[in-house]
Amino acid sequence: MPVDIEFFTFTASEAFQADPVAQFAPVNEIIKRGKGDGDDVRSLHYGTVVGEPSKGYFILAWSSVKAHEAFKSKPEYGELAKSFGERVLTAPLEVTHYTFADVPEKVLAAPDTEIAVFKLKEGKSEADFLKPWEERLLPRLANTKGWHSSGGWGKSIEKEGHFVLLLGWESKELHLQAMQDKEYMTEVHSLGEYLELVHFEHTKLHKGL
């Protein structure tokens, strides 16, 4: 079932950088209370960028955009914003939403989660890049040292032609090693005919709820 996944990036507080689990615990409890027994919140993960701990990530999977909007009308939403500001961030950076076929739970739980954002090149379509992805790059990844899992592609709700790819790795270092392999990079570059890389980074995420 399709899900709306919210990616909230922020400048992390020093306390969150030092101990994200402890700092996030009260925030997690507010969200749990707000969602109740329903399945509006499908999953929650949070953490920091590997090598850049001052940048934080809050990744929340909603059952739908409607469910997300409904949560904003609950009293817990105000509590959430207050607690987040006091314990987790010093400044917000960006909020984006992507539609995924399902919650990419395995890749979000990987030792290292790569988040890569792409933009379609002019005249290209989603179907164009999915073919080389499925036929060339994904099989190559399965035989790449350090690769953990794929979370697939998410389509941007706010920005037309933008997509995010989630990949799980055993570590950022092993991904960088893989990028030295010419055969691997040949398959990666096969997407370049259709997509322009906007940015990518590695994160260490923790599971909430």
C-alpha positions in Angstrom: 0.0 0.0 0.0 1.5 3.4 -1.0 2.7 5.6 1.9 3.6 9.2 2.3 7.1 9.5 3.8 8.1 12.8 5.4 11.8 13.7 5.4 12.5 16.5 7.9 16.1 17.7 8.0 17.4 20.0 10.7 20.4 21.5 12.4 20.8 19.1 15.4 21.3 20.4 19.0 24.5 19.4 20.7 22.5 17.2 23.1 20.9 15.3 20.2 24.3 14.8 18.5 25.7 13.4 21.7 22.8 11.0 22.5 20.0 11.0 19.9 18.1 8.2 21.5 17.8 9.8 24.9 16.9 13.2 23.5 14.3 11.9 21.1 12.5 9.6 23.6 10.0 12.3 24.8 9.3 13.3 21.2 8.6 9.7 20.4 6.2 9.3 23.3 4.2 12.4 22.1 3.8 10.9 18.6 2.8 7.5 20.0 0.1 9.2 22.1 -1.1 11.3 19.2 -1.4 8.4 16.8 -3.3 6.3 19.3 -4.2 2.7 18.1 -4.6 3.7 14.5 -2.1 3.0 11.7 -1.8 6.6 10.5 1.9 6.5 11.5 3.4 3.5 9.8 7.0 4.0 11.0 9.4 6.5 12.5 13.2 6.8 12.2 15.6 9.5 13.3 19.3 10.2 13.4 22.2 12.2 12.0 24.3 12.3 8.8 27.5 10.2 9.0 30.5 12.5 9.3 28.2 15.5 9.7 26.4 15.0 13.0 25.2 18.6 13.1 22.6 17.6 10.4 19.7 15.6 11.7 17.0 13.5 10.0 13.5 12.8 11.1 11.7 10.3 8.8 8.1 9.6 9.4 5.9 7.3 7.2 2.3 8.3 7.1 -0.5 6.1 5.7 -1.5 9.0 3.5 -1.2 12.8 3.1 -4.7 13.1 4.6 -3.5 11.3 7.8 -0.6 13.6 8.1 -2.8 16.7 7.8 -5.2 15.3 10.3 -2.4 14.8 12.9 -1.7 18.6 12.7 -5.1 19.3 14.2 -4.5 17.2 17.3 -3.3 18.8 20.6 -0.2 16.6 20.5 1.0 18.4 17.4 1.8 21.6 19.4 3.5 19.5 22.1 5.5 17.8 19.4 6.8 21.1 17.9 7.7 22.4 21.4 9.5 19.3 22.5 11.3 19.0 19.2 12.6 22.5 19.5 13.7 22.1 23.0 15.5 18.7 22.7 16.4 17.9 19.1 17.0 20.9 16.8 18.5 24.4 16.8 17.0 25.2 13.4 14.8 23.5 10.8 16.3 23.0 7.3 13.8 21.4 5.0 10.6 19.2 4.9 9.9 17.1 1.9 7.4 14.3 1.2 7.8 11.3 -1.1 5.3 8.6 -2.1 6.7 5.0 -1.8 5.1 1.7 -2.7 5.5 0.6 0.9 7.5 1.4 4.0 11.1 0.6 3.3 11.6 -0.8 6.8 14.6 -2.9 6.0 16.7 -0.2 4.5 15.8 2.3 7.2 17.1 -0.2 9.7 20.3 -0.8 7.9 23.6 0.0 9.6 24.0 2.9 7.2 21.2 4.4 5.1 22.1 6.3 1.9 19.6 8.9 0.9 20.0 10.1 -2.7 17.8 12.7 -4.4 17.6 12.9 -8.2 15.9 15.1 -10.8 14.5 13.8 -14.1 16.3 15.2 -17.1 14.2 17.0 -19.7 12.2 14.7 -21.8 12.7 11.7 -19.6 10.2 9.7 -17.6 10.1 7.5 -14.5 9.7 4.4 -16.7 12.9 5.4 -18.5 15.2 5.1 -15.5 13.4 2.2 -13.8 14.3 -0.1 -16.6 18.2 0.2 -16.2 17.7 0.3 -12.4 15.9 -3.0 -12.3 17.8 -4.7 -15.1 21.4 -3.5 -14.5 22.1 -1.6 -11.3 20.0 -3.5 -8.8 21.5 -6.9 -9.8 25.0 -5.4 -9.6 24.3 -4.0 -6.1 23.3 -7.5 -5.0 26.9 -8.6 -5.7 28.6 -5.6 -4.3 30.6 -5.9 -1.0 29.0 -3.8 1.8 25.5 -3.5 0.2 22.7 -4.3 2.6 19.3 -3.6 1.0 17.3 -1.4 -1.3 14.3 0.7 -0.2 13.4 1.5 -3.7 12.3 4.8 -5.1 10.0 7.5 -3.7 8.3 10.1 -5.9 8.3 13.7 -4.7 4.9 15.2 -3.7 6.1 18.8 -3.7 8.6 18.9 -6.6 7.6 17.5 -10.0 10.3 15.2 -11.5 12.2 14.7 -8.2 12.8 11.2 -6.8 14.6 9.8 -3.7 16.4 6.5 -3.7 17.1 4.7 -0.4 19.9 2.2 -0.1 21.2 0.3 2.9 24.9 -0.3 3.4 27.0 -1.9 6.0 29.0 1.3 6.2 29.7 4.5 4.3 33.3 3.4 3.8 32.2 0.2 2.0 30.0 2.3 -0.3 33.0 4.6 -1.1 35.1 1.5 -1.8 32.4 0.2 -4.2 32.6 3.5 -6.0 36.2 2.7 -6.9 35.0 -0.3 -8.9 34.7 0.5 -12.6 32.1 -2.1 -13.4 29.9 -0.9 -10.5 30.2 2.7 -11.6 29.4 1.9 -15.2 26.0 0.6 -13.9 25.6 3.7 -11.7 26.3 6.0 -14.6 23.7 4.1 -16.7 21.1 6.2 -14.8 22.8 9.4 -15.8 21.1 9.4 -19.1 17.8 9.9 -17.4 18.6 11.5 -14.0 20.6 14.3 -12.5 21.9 13.8 -9.0 20.9 16.6 -6.7 22.6 15.3 -3.6 23.3 12.2 -1.5 24.4 11.5 2.0 24.7 8.6 4.5 22.8 8.5 7.7 22.8 6.5 10.9 19.1 6.0 11.9 17.3 4.8 15.0 13.9 3.3 15.1 11.1 5.0 17.0 7.5 4.3 18.2 
